[in-house]
Amino acid sequence: MTDDEIRQAGAADVPAVAALTDAAFRHYVERIGVVPVPMEADHAANVAAGKVFVTEEPGTGRLTGLVVIEAREDHLFLDVIAVHPDAQGKGAGRRLLAFVDARARALGLPEVRLYTNAMMWENQKIYPKYGYQVVKGRAEGPYDRIHYRKRLV
């Protein structure tokens, strides 16, 4: 597998998906004061539903990144993007975002939507670089979220 290939996760990947998600989001627990939603997700259910796509380190099979996506009526919802801390800065996130755009286009969906916690300020620098625009901010329970969208047409 080359570093550009992204594949749908299978049942055997569930433990690695959980571990990668935990590694990618663990450092936010102290900052935001709650466990980030992706860490509490039902990874097995998401994989079984075909929502999880992963990328691996060439030659090792170790997961380096993942996305959890869901096609909705008028957009593709990017629920989670996670890159293992050891793989950050090597292009996995960029490849995953490009994959999400391509997937939305293949499904005939005109935009991608996502949200991030306002305390995850790194994301607020990243998403606009890839064409995402802030739609709104909204508190949802203990989470202060910033909603983004990227129009593809």
Rosetta constraint file for C-alpha pairs under 8 A:
AtomPair CA 1 CA 5 HARMONIC 6.39 0.50
AtomPair CA 1 CA 56 HARMONIC 7.73 0.50
AtomPair CA 1 CA 58 HARMONIC 5.75 0.50
AtomPair CA 1 CA 59 HARMONIC 7.23 0.50
AtomPair CA 2 CA 58 HARMONIC 5.71 0.50
AtomPair CA 3 CA 55 HARMONIC 7.23 0.50
AtomPair CA 3 CA 56 HARMONIC 6.77 0.50
AtomPair CA 3 CA 57 HARMONIC 6.38 0.50
AtomPair CA 3 CA 58 HARMONIC 5.77 0.50
AtomPair CA 3 CA 92 HARMONIC 7.97 0.50
AtomPair CA 4 CA 55 HARMONIC 7.67 0.50
AtomPair CA 4 CA 95 HARMONIC 6.70 0.50
AtomPair CA 5 CA 55 HARMONIC 6.35 0.50
AtomPair CA 5 CA 56 HARMONIC 7.91 0.50
AtomPair CA 6 CA 53 HARMONIC 6.45 0.50
AtomPair CA 6 CA 54 HARMONIC 5.52 0.50
AtomPair CA 6 CA 55 HARMONIC 4.76 0.50
AtomPair CA 6 CA 56 HARMONIC 7.71 0.50
AtomPair CA 6 CA 96 HARMONIC 7.63 0.50
AtomPair CA 6 CA 99 HARMONIC 7.68 0.50
AtomPair CA 7 CA 53 HARMONIC 5.39 0.50
AtomPair CA 7 CA 54 HARMONIC 5.51 0.50
AtomPair CA 7 CA 55 HARMONIC 6.56 0.50
AtomPair CA 8 CA 50 HARMONIC 6.94 0.50
AtomPair CA 8 CA 51 HARMONIC 7.83 0.50
AtomPair CA 8 CA 52 HARMONIC 5.99 0.50
AtomPair CA 8 CA 53 HARMONIC 4.24 0.50
AtomPair CA 8 CA 54 HARMONIC 6.20 0.50
AtomPair CA 9 CA 13 HARMONIC 5.94 0.50
AtomPair CA 9 CA 14 HARMONIC 7.74 0.50
AtomPair CA 9 CA 47 HARMONIC 6.01 0.50
AtomPair CA 9 CA 50 HARMONIC 7.43 0.50
AtomPair CA 9 CA 52 HARMONIC 5.53 0.50
AtomPair CA 9 CA 53 HARMONIC 5.24 0.50
AtomPair CA 9 CA 54 HARMONIC 5.98 0.50
AtomPair CA 10 CA 14 HARMONIC 7.15 0.50
AtomPair CA 10 CA 47 HARMONIC 6.25 0.50
AtomPair CA 10 CA 48 HARMONIC 7.37 0.50
AtomPair CA 11 CA 44 HARMONIC 6.99 0.50
AtomPair CA 11 CA 47 HARMONIC 6.59 0.50
AtomPair CA 11 CA 48 HARMONIC 6.93 0.50
AtomPair CA 13 CA 17 HARMONIC 5.97 0.50
AtomPair CA 14 CA 18 HARMONIC 6.15 0.50
AtomPair CA 14 CA 43 HARMONIC 6.22 0.50
AtomPair CA 14 CA 44 HARMONIC 5.75 0.50
AtomPair CA 14 CA 47 HARMONIC 7.03 0.50
AtomPair CA 15 CA 19 HARMONIC 6.16 0.50
AtomPair CA 16 CA 20 HARMONIC 5.95 0.50
AtomPair CA 16 CA 63 HARMONIC 6.78 0.50
AtomPair CA 17 CA 21 HARMONIC 6.08 0.50
AtomPair CA 17 CA 43 HARMONIC 7.00 0.50
AtomPair CA 17 CA 63 HARMONIC 7.55 0.50
AtomPair CA 17 CA 66 HARMONIC 7.57 0.50
AtomPair CA 18 CA 22 HARMONIC 6.11 0.50
AtomPair CA 18 CA 39 HARMONIC 7.48 0.50
AtomPair CA 18 CA 43 HARMONIC 6.39 0.50
AtomPair CA 19 CA 23 HARMONIC 6.11 0.50
AtomPair CA 20 CA 24 HARMONIC 6.08 0.50
AtomPair CA 20 CA 63 HARMONIC 7.17 0.50
AtomPair CA 20 CA 64 HARMONIC 7.43 0.50
AtomPair CA 20 CA 65 HARMONIC 7.34 0.50
AtomPair CA 20 CA 82 HARMONIC 7.36 0.50
AtomPair CA 20 CA 83 HARMONIC 7.32 0.50
AtomPair CA 20 CA 84 HARMONIC 5.72 0.50
AtomPair CA 21 CA 25 HARMONIC 6.15 0.50
AtomPair CA 21 CA 38 HARMONIC 6.82 0.50
AtomPair CA 21 CA 39 HARMONIC 6.11 0.50
AtomPair CA 21 CA 82 HARMONIC 6.14 0.50
AtomPair CA 21 CA 83 HARMONIC 7.89 0.50
AtomPair CA 21 CA 84 HARMONIC 7.64 0.50
AtomPair CA 22 CA 26 HARMONIC 5.43 0.50
AtomPair CA 22 CA 39 HARMONIC 5.60 0.50
AtomPair CA 23 CA 27 HARMONIC 7.86 0.50
AtomPair CA 23 CA 84 HARMONIC 6.22 0.50
AtomPair CA 23 CA 85 HARMONIC 6.87 0.50
AtomPair CA 24 CA 82 HARMONIC 5.85 0.50
AtomPair CA 24 CA 83 HARMONIC 6.02 0.50
AtomPair CA 24 CA 84 HARMONIC 5.30 0.50
AtomPair CA 24 CA 85 HARMONIC 5.99 0.50
AtomPair CA 25 CA 29 HARMONIC 7.43 0.50
AtomPair CA 25 CA 36 HARMONIC 6.78 0.50
AtomPair CA 25 CA 38 HARMONIC 7.65 0.50
AtomPair CA 25 CA 39 HARMONIC 6.91 0.50
AtomPair CA 25 CA 82 HARMONIC 7.82 0.50
AtomPair CA 26 CA 35 HARMONIC 7.89 0.50
AtomPair CA 26 CA 36 HARMONIC 7.99 0.50
AtomPair CA 26 CA 39 HARMONIC 7.89 0.50
AtomPair CA 27 CA 31 HARMONIC 7.44 0.50
AtomPair CA 28 CA 32 HARMONIC 5.98 0.50
AtomPair CA 28 CA 33 HARMONIC 7.97 0.50
AtomPair CA 28 CA 35 HARMONIC 7.65 0.50
AtomPair CA 28 CA 36 HARMONIC 7.12 0.50
AtomPair CA 28 CA 120 HARMONIC 7.32 0.50
AtomPair CA 29 CA 33 HARMONIC 5.57 0.50
AtomPair CA 29 CA 34 HARMONIC 5.42 0.50
AtomPair CA 29 CA 35 HARMONIC 5.13 0.50
AtomPair CA 29 CA 36 HARMONIC 6.60 0.50
AtomPair CA 30 CA 34 HARMONIC 7.27 0.50
AtomPair CA 31 CA 119 HARMONIC 7.07 0.50
AtomPair CA 32 CA 119 HARMONIC 6.01 0.50
AtomPair CA 34 CA 142 HARMONIC 7.62 0.50
AtomPair CA 35 CA 39 HARMONIC 6.80 0.50
AtomPair CA 35 CA 40 HARMONIC 7.52 0.50
AtomPair CA 36 CA 40 HARMONIC 7.22 0.50
AtomPair CA 37 CA 41 HARMONIC 6.45 0.50
AtomPair CA 38 CA 80 HARMONIC 6.68 0.50
AtomPair CA 42 CA 46 HARMONIC 6.30 0.50
AtomPair CA 43 CA 47 HARMONIC 6.07 0.50
AtomPair CA 44 CA 48 HARMONIC 6.04 0.50
AtomPair CA 45 CA 49 HARMONIC 6.05 0.50
AtomPair CA 46 CA 50 HARMONIC 6.46 0.50
AtomPair CA 46 CA 51 HARMONIC 5.42 0.50
AtomPair CA 46 CA 52 HARMONIC 6.28 0.50
AtomPair CA 46 CA 68 HARMONIC 7.50 0.50
AtomPair CA 47 CA 51 HARMONIC 5.82 0.50
AtomPair CA 47 CA 52 HARMONIC 5.28 0.50
AtomPair CA 51 CA 67 HARMONIC 7.95 0.50
AtomPair CA 51 CA 68 HARMONIC 5.21 0.50
AtomPair CA 51 CA 69 HARMONIC 5.17 0.50
AtomPair CA 51 CA 70 HARMONIC 6.03 0.50
AtomPair CA 52 CA 66 HARMONIC 6.84 0.50
AtomPair CA 52 CA 67 HARMONIC 5.72 0.50
AtomPair CA 52 CA 68 HARMONIC 4.52 0.50
AtomPair CA 52 CA 69 HARMONIC 6.60 0.50
AtomPair CA 53 CA 66 HARMONIC 5.52 0.50
AtomPair CA 53 CA 67 HARMONIC 5.41 0.50
AtomPair CA 53 CA 68 HARMONIC 6.56 0.50
AtomPair CA 54 CA 63 HARMONIC 6.69 0.50
AtomPair CA 54 CA 64 HARMONIC 7.58 0.50
AtomPair CA 54 CA 65 HARMONIC 5.70 0.50
AtomPair CA 54 CA 66 HARMONIC 4.26 0.50
AtomPair CA 54 CA 67 HARMONIC 6.59 0.50
AtomPair CA 55 CA 63 HARMONIC 5.83 0.50
AtomPair CA 55 CA 64 HARMONIC 5.80 0.50
AtomPair CA 55 CA 65 HARMONIC 5.31 0.50
AtomPair CA 55 CA 66 HARMONIC 6.27 0.50
AtomPair CA 55 CA 92 HARMONIC 7.47 0.50
AtomPair CA 55 CA 96 HARMONIC 7.96 0.50
AtomPair CA 56 CA 60 HARMONIC 7.57 0.50
AtomPair CA 56 CA 61 HARMONIC 5.42 0.50
AtomPair CA 56 CA 62 HARMONIC 5.35 0.50
AtomPair CA 56 CA 63 HARMONIC 4.29 0.50
AtomPair CA 56 CA 64 HARMONIC 5.17 0.50
AtomPair CA 56 CA 65 HARMONIC 7.03 0.50
AtomPair CA 57 CA 61 HARMONIC 5.78 0.50
AtomPair CA 57 CA 62 HARMONIC 5.41 0.50
AtomPair CA 57 CA 63 HARMONIC 6.25 0.50
AtomPair CA 57 CA 64 HARMONIC 5.99 0.50
AtomPair CA 63 CA 84 HARMONIC 7.82 0.50
AtomPair CA 64 CA 83 HARMONIC 5.78 0.50
AtomPair CA 64 CA 84 HARMONIC 5.27 0.50
AtomPair CA 64 CA 86 HARMONIC 7.92 0.50
AtomPair CA 64 CA 87 HARMONIC 5.87 0.50
AtomPair CA 64 CA 92 HARMONIC 7.14 0.50
AtomPair CA 65 CA 81 HARMONIC 7.49 0.50
AtomPair CA 65 CA 82 HARMONIC 5.46 0.50
AtomPair CA 65 CA 83 HARMONIC 4.13 0.50
AtomPair CA 65 CA 84 HARMONIC 5.98 0.50
AtomPair CA 65 CA 87 HARMONIC 7.87 0.50
AtomPair CA 65 CA 92 HARMONIC 6.28 0.50
AtomPair CA 65 CA 93 HARMONIC 7.08 0.50
AtomPair CA 65 CA 96 HARMONIC 7.62 0.50
AtomPair CA 66 CA 80 HARMONIC 7.71 0.50
AtomPair CA 66 CA 81 HARMONIC 5.76 0.50
AtomPair CA 66 CA 82 HARMONIC 5.36 0.50
AtomPair CA 66 CA 83 HARMONIC 6.54 0.50
AtomPair CA 66 CA 96 HARMONIC 7.14 0.50
AtomPair CA 67 CA 78 HARMONIC 7.17 0.50
AtomPair CA 67 CA 79 HARMONIC 7.42 0.50
AtomPair CA 67 CA 80 HARMONIC 5.31 0.50
AtomPair CA 67 CA 81 HARMONIC 4.41 0.50
AtomPair CA 67 CA 82 HARMONIC 6.46 0.50
AtomPair CA 67 CA 96 HARMONIC 6.86 0.50
AtomPair CA 68 CA 78 HARMONIC 6.18 0.50
AtomPair CA 68 CA 79 HARMONIC 5.33 0.50
AtomPair CA 68 CA 80 HARMONIC 4.91 0.50
AtomPair CA 68 CA 81 HARMONIC 6.60 0.50
AtomPair CA 69 CA 76 HARMONIC 6.82 0.50
AtomPair CA 69 CA 77 HARMONIC 5.56 0.50
AtomPair CA 69 CA 78 HARMONIC 4.65 0.50
AtomPair CA 69 CA 79 HARMONIC 5.54 0.50
AtomPair CA 69 CA 80 HARMONIC 7.11 0.50
AtomPair CA 69 CA 100 HARMONIC 7.76 0.50
AtomPair CA 70 CA 76 HARMONIC 5.82 0.50
AtomPair CA 70 CA 77 HARMONIC 5.14 0.50
AtomPair CA 70 CA 78 HARMONIC 6.72 0.50
AtomPair CA 70 CA 79 HARMONIC 7.30 0.50
AtomPair CA 71 CA 75 HARMONIC 6.40 0.50
AtomPair CA 71 CA 76 HARMONIC 4.56 0.50
AtomPair CA 71 CA 77 HARMONIC 6.19 0.50
AtomPair CA 71 CA 104 HARMONIC 7.77 0.50
AtomPair CA 71 CA 107 HARMONIC 7.96 0.50
AtomPair CA 72 CA 76 HARMONIC 5.72 0.50
AtomPair CA 72 CA 77 HARMONIC 6.79 0.50
AtomPair CA 74 CA 109 HARMONIC 6.01 0.50
AtomPair CA 74 CA 110 HARMONIC 6.95 0.50
AtomPair CA 74 CA 111 HARMONIC 7.51 0.50
AtomPair CA 75 CA 104 HARMONIC 7.33 0.50
AtomPair CA 75 CA 109 HARMONIC 5.18 0.50
AtomPair CA 75 CA 110 HARMONIC 6.13 0.50
AtomPair CA 75 CA 111 HARMONIC 5.02 0.50
AtomPair CA 75 CA 112 HARMONIC 5.51 0.50
AtomPair CA 75 CA 113 HARMONIC 6.71 0.50
AtomPair CA 76 CA 104 HARMONIC 5.71 0.50
AtomPair CA 76 CA 109 HARMONIC 6.52 0.50
AtomPair CA 76 CA 111 HARMONIC 6.40 0.50
AtomPair CA 76 CA 112 HARMONIC 4.75 0.50
AtomPair CA 76 CA 113 HARMONIC 6.28 0.50
AtomPair CA 77 CA 112 HARMONIC 5.82 0.50
AtomPair CA 77 CA 113 HARMONIC 4.98 0.50
AtomPair CA 77 CA 114 HARMONIC 5.87 0.50
AtomPair CA 78 CA 100 HARMONIC 7.58 0.50
AtomPair CA 78 CA 112 HARMONIC 6.76 0.50
AtomPair CA 78 CA 113 HARMONIC 6.03 0.50
AtomPair CA 78 CA 114 HARMONIC 5.06 0.50
AtomPair CA 79 CA 114 HARMONIC 6.21 0.50
AtomPair CA 79 CA 115 HARMONIC 7.63 0.50
AtomPair CA 81 CA 93 HARMONIC 7.58 0.50
AtomPair CA 81 CA 96 HARMONIC 7.69 0.50
AtomPair CA 82 CA 93 HARMONIC 7.54 0.50
AtomPair CA 83 CA 87 HARMONIC 6.45 0.50
AtomPair CA 83 CA 88 HARMONIC 6.12 0.50
AtomPair CA 83 CA 92 HARMONIC 6.81 0.50
AtomPair CA 83 CA 93 HARMONIC 6.33 0.50
AtomPair CA 84 CA 88 HARMONIC 6.39 0.50
AtomPair CA 87 CA 92 HARMONIC 7.16 0.50
AtomPair CA 88 CA 92 HARMONIC 7.09 0.50
AtomPair CA 88 CA 93 HARMONIC 7.56 0.50
AtomPair CA 91 CA 95 HARMONIC 6.17 0.50
AtomPair CA 92 CA 96 HARMONIC 6.11 0.50
AtomPair CA 93 CA 97 HARMONIC 6.15 0.50
AtomPair CA 94 CA 98 HARMONIC 6.21 0.50
AtomPair CA 95 CA 99 HARMONIC 6.12 0.50
AtomPair CA 96 CA 100 HARMONIC 6.27 0.50
AtomPair CA 97 CA 101 HARMONIC 6.37 0.50
AtomPair CA 97 CA 130 HARMONIC 7.96 0.50
AtomPair CA 98 CA 102 HARMONIC 6.23 0.50
AtomPair CA 99 CA 103 HARMONIC 6.02 0.50
AtomPair CA 100 CA 104 HARMONIC 6.20 0.50
AtomPair CA 100 CA 112 HARMONIC 7.78 0.50
AtomPair CA 101 CA 105 HARMONIC 6.29 0.50
AtomPair CA 101 CA 112 HARMONIC 7.06 0.50
AtomPair CA 101 CA 152 HARMONIC 7.41 0.50
AtomPair CA 102 CA 106 HARMONIC 6.09 0.50
AtomPair CA 103 CA 107 HARMONIC 6.24 0.50
AtomPair CA 104 CA 108 HARMONIC 6.25 0.50
AtomPair CA 104 CA 109 HARMONIC 5.08 0.50
AtomPair CA 104 CA 110 HARMONIC 7.11 0.50
AtomPair CA 104 CA 111 HARMONIC 6.97 0.50
AtomPair CA 104 CA 112 HARMONIC 6.92 0.50
AtomPair CA 105 CA 109 HARMONIC 5.65 0.50
AtomPair CA 105 CA 110 HARMONIC 6.93 0.50
AtomPair CA 105 CA 152 HARMONIC 7.41 0.50
AtomPair CA 110 CA 151 HARMONIC 5.99 0.50
AtomPair CA 110 CA 152 HARMONIC 5.28 0.50
AtomPair CA 110 CA 153 HARMONIC 5.86 0.50
AtomPair CA 111 CA 149 HARMONIC 6.70 0.50
AtomPair CA 111 CA 150 HARMONIC 5.37 0.50
AtomPair CA 111 CA 151 HARMONIC 4.29 0.50
AtomPair CA 111 CA 152 HARMONIC 5.19 0.50
AtomPair CA 111 CA 153 HARMONIC 7.61 0.50
AtomPair CA 112 CA 149 HARMONIC 5.56 0.50
AtomPair CA 112 CA 150 HARMONIC 5.19 0.50
AtomPair CA 112 CA 151 HARMONIC 6.63 0.50
AtomPair CA 112 CA 152 HARMONIC 7.62 0.50
AtomPair CA 113 CA 147 HARMONIC 7.43 0.50
AtomPair CA 113 CA 148 HARMONIC 5.68 0.50
AtomPair CA 113 CA 149 HARMONIC 4.29 0.50
AtomPair CA 113 CA 150 HARMONIC 6.45 0.50
AtomPair CA 114 CA 147 HARMONIC 5.92 0.50
AtomPair CA 114 CA 148 HARMONIC 5.36 0.50
AtomPair CA 114 CA 149 HARMONIC 6.39 0.50
AtomPair CA 115 CA 145 HARMONIC 6.18 0.50
AtomPair CA 115 CA 146 HARMONIC 5.36 0.50
AtomPair CA 115 CA 147 HARMONIC 4.18 0.50
AtomPair CA 115 CA 148 HARMONIC 5.75 0.50
AtomPair CA 116 CA 120 HARMONIC 6.88 0.50
AtomPair CA 116 CA 123 HARMONIC 7.16 0.50
AtomPair CA 116 CA 145 HARMONIC 5.41 0.50
AtomPair CA 116 CA 146 HARMONIC 5.40 0.50
AtomPair CA 116 CA 147 HARMONIC 6.65 0.50
AtomPair CA 117 CA 121 HARMONIC 7.96 0.50
AtomPair CA 117 CA 143 HARMONIC 6.47 0.50
AtomPair CA 117 CA 144 HARMONIC 5.60 0.50
AtomPair CA 117 CA 145 HARMONIC 4.42 0.50
AtomPair CA 117 CA 146 HARMONIC 6.18 0.50
AtomPair CA 118 CA 124 HARMONIC 7.93 0.50
AtomPair CA 118 CA 144 HARMONIC 5.56 0.50
AtomPair CA 118 CA 145 HARMONIC 5.30 0.50
AtomPair CA 118 CA 146 HARMONIC 5.82 0.50
AtomPair CA 119 CA 144 HARMONIC 7.67 0.50
AtomPair CA 120 CA 124 HARMONIC 7.31 0.50
AtomPair CA 121 CA 125 HARMONIC 6.94 0.50
AtomPair CA 122 CA 126 HARMONIC 6.52 0.50
AtomPair CA 123 CA 127 HARMONIC 5.99 0.50
AtomPair CA 124 CA 128 HARMONIC 7.06 0.50
AtomPair CA 125 CA 129 HARMONIC 7.09 0.50
AtomPair CA 126 CA 130 HARMONIC 7.00 0.50
AtomPair CA 127 CA 131 HARMONIC 6.71 0.50
AtomPair CA 127 CA 132 HARMONIC 5.31 0.50
AtomPair CA 127 CA 133 HARMONIC 7.74 0.50
AtomPair CA 128 CA 132 HARMONIC 4.68 0.50
AtomPair CA 128 CA 133 HARMONIC 6.07 0.50
AtomPair CA 131 CA 150 HARMONIC 5.86 0.50
AtomPair CA 132 CA 148 HARMONIC 5.85 0.50
AtomPair CA 132 CA 149 HARMONIC 5.24 0.50
AtomPair CA 132 CA 150 HARMONIC 4.51 0.50
AtomPair CA 132 CA 151 HARMONIC 7.87 0.50
AtomPair CA 133 CA 148 HARMONIC 5.28 0.50
AtomPair CA 133 CA 149 HARMONIC 5.47 0.50
AtomPair CA 133 CA 150 HARMONIC 6.29 0.50
AtomPair CA 134 CA 146 HARMONIC 6.97 0.50
AtomPair CA 134 CA 147 HARMONIC 5.87 0.50
AtomPair CA 134 CA 148 HARMONIC 4.46 0.50
AtomPair CA 134 CA 149 HARMONIC 6.67 0.50
AtomPair CA 135 CA 146 HARMONIC 7.63 0.50
AtomPair CA 135 CA 147 HARMONIC 5.43 0.50
AtomPair CA 135 CA 148 HARMONIC 5.24 0.50
AtomPair CA 135 CA 149 HARMONIC 6.62 0.50
AtomPair CA 136 CA 146 HARMONIC 5.95 0.50
AtomPair CA 136 CA 147 HARMONIC 5.30 0.50
AtomPair CA 136 CA 148 HARMONIC 7.32 0.50
AtomPair CA 137 CA 144 HARMONIC 7.28 0.50
AtomPair CA 137 CA 145 HARMONIC 5.57 0.50
AtomPair CA 137 CA 146 HARMONIC 4.28 0.50
AtomPair CA 137 CA 147 HARMONIC 5.94 0.50
AtomPair CA 138 CA 144 HARMONIC 5.98 0.50
AtomPair CA 138 CA 145 HARMONIC 5.35 0.50
AtomPair CA 138 CA 146 HARMONIC 6.45 0.50
AtomPair CA 138 CA 147 HARMONIC 7.77 0.50
AtomPair CA 139 CA 143 HARMONIC 5.66 0.50
AtomPair CA 139 CA 144 HARMONIC 4.23 0.50
AtomPair CA 139 CA 145 HARMONIC 5.84 0.50
AtomPair CA 140 CA 144 HARMONIC 6.22 0.50
AtomPair CA 140 CA 145 HARMONIC 7.06 0.50
